[in-house]
Amino acid sequence: MAAIMIISLTACSTGATSANKDTTETSEQEENDTNESENVTINFRYWADNTDYSILMQNIIKKFNEENNKGITVVGEETPWDGGAYSETLFNAAMGGGGPDCATWKLTSTPLFMNNNLLADLTPYLDEWDGYSDIDDNMYNVMKEASGTDDVYVMPWNVQVLYVYYRPSIFEAAGVEVPTTYEEFLEAIKKCTMDTDGDGKTDVYGFGMRGGKGGQEPWGSFIYGEGGSFEDLTSAQSVQGMQDFIDLYNNGYVPPTAISDGYDEIIANFQSGLTAMTIHHTGSSANMVEALGDDVSAFPFPDGKGQWTSMGDTETVIFESCENKEAAFEWLAYLATGEGQKMWCEGTGNVPVSKTVQAGDYFQNDPFMKASIAGQPYAGILPILDTTTEWVSSIWPNIVGLALTNNLTAKECMQKLQEELYK
Amino acid sequence: MVKKKTIWPYLLVAPALLIILCVVFIPVVNAILMSFQSYDLRRPNDIRFIGLQNYIAVFRDSLFWKALGRTILWVVFGVGFQFLFGFIMALLLNKKFVARGAIRAVSLIPWVTPGVLIGLMWRWIYDGNNGVLNDILSKLHLIDSNIPFLAQTSTAFPSVIVAIIWQGIPFFALMILAGLQGIPTELYEAADIDGACSSQKLFHITIPSIKNTIYVTALLRIIWVANSVDVIFNMTEGGPAYSTQTLSVYIFNKGNALDLGYASSMAIVMALLLSLVAIPYLASTFKKEA
């Protein structure tokens, strides 16, 4: 009964959205008459991967509020990423009429929100913005592609290109060089899996596999490494990539907990020395250096029969229900090319989209940034479909889990993943 | 003398009825309607009436049947052990001993702890690399290497059942303790005079005296446990490989995926199944009131 009520109340909220839309249209007219110097409050929802980033965002907000001189006050609403549940919560809030004015974003959520007319078209604001050319045109094209229109509904902010973290001390103990091909990478995983104290048990696993939510990103590199692709997960090459993934698990080259490991687990296992390598982006590099000092480095995911790494994009959006879109855009622009861009990308180690910020010393000298930049030419994203969110949050972890536990063959697994992604 | 009819009692009840209408009746009717539609918010332009197609798809869905089977195990083992340990705890707490009041209060902690917190707490207890349970078992030399409790399909489901048992024991203990305190001591005194042993007193005095309490408590817990999502979702989200996905978690996941028509049809089926348990309870309640 409780389940029925929850589902029903969620659906009821669609009606509320239409009502909000009417209200918004009226508000937009009023907004045009609003004097710029009037005090305006913008509610901004974001996630932060750790407490340092949380404090950083609060500092950026504080700085903007103090210095914008336009009477704009941004109020930050922090919400956990929670393996993608952030987007679901944001959608429910927006549909229910209780959403924020603007928010941090993942491209994969775009079709869902576009289909429900929840996002504001940013094109008119971009056309009049003098910072437009500081961002590469390709970024705007990706944003247009995600919206399925010729307009920009999503504002570029920063990108995170996945690369391989490794522990130089473990590589040295295992006699392994930094791999330059996919085959060498698989071999390095095997060699780094070691019994260091001679008790017959594995003490170090070669690779920190992510089998829980979010694991589809590093997994994609294995699929492409064998020459497969997301477009056809059932091809022989894609199936072979899946088989590599299964073999790593079944042959004990990854921790036995890998099937359910998420972000927290792969990072903790790598930092504790349980794993020799793992895949993530610069979002975790500051913590890695703090925990491991010089005993951590990175290399781009190596080339095999194909090459791909996930471009973990992060953008910002303004919601159609926002009553002060112009003020919200001021804030988004500050994050995209202004001091907010510099502070956030330097503080988190994310790759900036602003050409001016990219040219700074910090980004030219950082080894993790180098691995990110090296991965950019072959970095990509999952196909953006209306099925992607469910596929990422629920389908992928469970179907791959069935394959890792030998309840599905690699071929059956990939057929199922293909069906669910393109249904 | 004939009592004068007045509208006053109806006016007093009206606000409560209105609230129930808004938060229970309307959503339930809405869910029933949605269950006959292709109601997927990811495809809002394709919402339409599709008759029984959702129900047919549900009954053909192997995940639904697996989730249903798992729900039965979840309820049988979850509620069964909650009752067993709750009964033992109630018998112990009914004895007179030092600091009984304090221990009674402390024993309620699992019941008053939010399900989300219980899920997170047990998730870390069971952690395969750094969990305290593995540490204890290792120090006691009961295991050679850590057990990934929540990462193995063979251990994940029993592990989450243990967590729900831990949560529900105090409720059974509290209800049964209240029942035990209502049993006249004269019955036990008479049994002592007749030379009855402890087990005879248990089966011929204690249990028959509190059978209604046990019945009502068990029915309520069956419904609550079958519907519960929070503990499982925070421990495993229904994984790995669907091994902990009960029907309520499956409905929740489908609802989260915004396929509300399909989720509604499963929720309706589940509500009908649970009504088999609820009807005897409601019937007995109305019988007493009559």
Interface residues (C-beta under 8 A of the other chain):
Chain A: M1 A2 A3 I4 M5 I6 I7 S8 L9 T10 A11 C12 T14 A85 E88 F91 M95 P111 L112 N115 N116 K201 G211 G212 K213 P255 P256 T257 A258 I259 S260 D261 E265 A268 N269 S272 L274 D386 T387 T389 E390 S393 S394 P397 N398 G401 L402 L404 T405 N407
Chain B: V23 V24 I26 P27 V28 N30 A31 I32 M34 Y39 L41 R42 R43 P44 N45 D127 G128 N129 N130 D144 S145 N146 P148 L150 A151 Q152 T153 N227 T236 E237 G238 G239 P240 A241 Y242 S243 Q245 S248 I251 F252 N253 G255 N256 A257 L258 D259 L260 A263 S264 A267 I268 M270 A271 L274
